[in-house]
Amino acid sequence: MNDSLASLPRKVVSGAMLLLDEAGRLLILKPTYKDGWEIPGGLAEAGESPWQAAHREVLEEVGLDREAGALLSVEWRPPMENVGDGVHFIFDGGLVTAAHATSLRLQASEIAEARFLPPEEACALLPDRLAARVRPALAVRPHGPPVYLEAGHIRGGPGYVGAPEAERAHLDALVTPHGDPFAHFDAWYAAAAAVDPQAQAVNLATADARGRPSSRMVLVRNWSPAGFEVYTDTESRKGLDLTANPFGALCWHWKAPLQRQVRVEGRIERLPETSADAYWQARPRAQLIGRVTSHQSQPVGSREALLGALSVDAALYPGPDRPPRPARWGGYLLIPERFEFWVHDDDRFHRRLEYARTGEGWATRVLQP
Ligand SMILES: Cc1cc2nc3c(=O)[nH]c(=O)nc-3n(C[C@H](O)[C@H](O)[C@H](O)COP(=O)(O)O)c2cc1C
């Protein structure tokens, strides 16, 4: 090897996997040789690829023979006291079934304990620098596209954060009024849908006749300049709230790499029966039977009683027969009076842009974080 090649800088490379169980809990490991927790994986040996390292380490550490799936994140880390700068890859490791989870074989010399924890609880136990790499990887699993980070900061991709000036310009653009908040929502939703398979999930808050609030998650699949559509059992708790007090609020939170929140508030009206029918037609038959049987939010004596009623209803509609829509299943339209677009910024000095409906159009204001 000539001298110039021999003096090339050396970087360390690692490969790790996110392994989640059927309850969506992340596998973390407590090593015997250092404090704290980590995810399965480790440094690549000479001539070994990050993907091969992830496979070998997972097999050694917990006895799972896994070929890694999609690449979820790559992070460059600057040198630390005892190790040079390096590039760290996290892959999707797929599902750990209950049978696999109970038969993990921990590498006695290196791993003291393994735990499956809800992702946020798991991240709270990881060292901060590792949690900063794992959180965006969790957000884009199982298929990516991968997130690229440098020293814990996302660079490039949907959560684009470039050089400080580019980062400022990017955030400025994100909260620059679009004139029409629905166009603003469309742009943010497209970014969310690219990285979050659950982008449609949104919290819906309602209040009862006494003004007492309650909230729950729903899916919003359709919206237009008329408003946002929610489909549900109109005799449920939220349905009764809306009969007594026809106002509500939606709140989306799209986690890292986007770290954005959208709030929408307004009057809520029943959608026409034709919309409810179109929604009903578009749902798979199995879901419909459940909706016929279940009187959402009502108490039931036992799960068995409910399953019994479900099989009676299923027998009424054999094969491909679809049950008719019960009158209580329908849609609501939230007609926005106010939108707020919120995006994380450093030092908790987050950005907030409000749109409030005026007679003609929308007035915007910047709000303090
Ligand atoms: C991600 C997610 C999406 C949901 N989507 C809906 C939905 O679109 N419609 C619905 O009626 N319930 C949906 N649910 C169930 C509701 O959260 C809730 O349990 C149900 O609507 C009863 O709420 P209520 O008793 O306050 O009326 C969803 C739950 C989750 C976690």
The ligand as an ORCA input file, in Angstrom:
! r2SCAN-3c Opt
* xyz 0 1
  C     -55.048      5.367     15.914
  C     -56.506      5.209     16.261
  C     -57.477      5.505     15.335
  C     -58.821      5.381     15.656
  N     -59.741      5.744     14.716
  C     -61.040      5.743     15.053
  C     -62.021      6.244     14.128
  O     -61.686      6.714     13.018
  N     -63.325      6.216     14.521
  C     -63.721      5.728     15.741
  O     -64.922      5.731     16.023
  N     -62.811      5.271     16.637
  C     -61.491      5.273     16.325
  N     -60.558      4.820     17.232
  C     -61.041      4.387     18.566
  C     -61.254      5.649     19.446
  O     -60.001      6.107     19.937
  C     -62.191      5.405     20.621
  O     -61.777      4.295     21.378
  C     -63.644      5.166     20.189
  O     -63.984      5.980     19.090
  C     -64.607      5.443     21.356
  O     -64.405      6.765     21.805
  P     -65.545      7.534     22.675
  O     -66.003      6.568     23.730
  O     -64.852      8.726     23.255
  O     -66.647      7.919     21.725
  C     -59.210      4.926     16.933
  C     -58.225      4.602     17.870
  C     -56.896      4.745     17.549
  C     -55.839      4.440     18.580
*
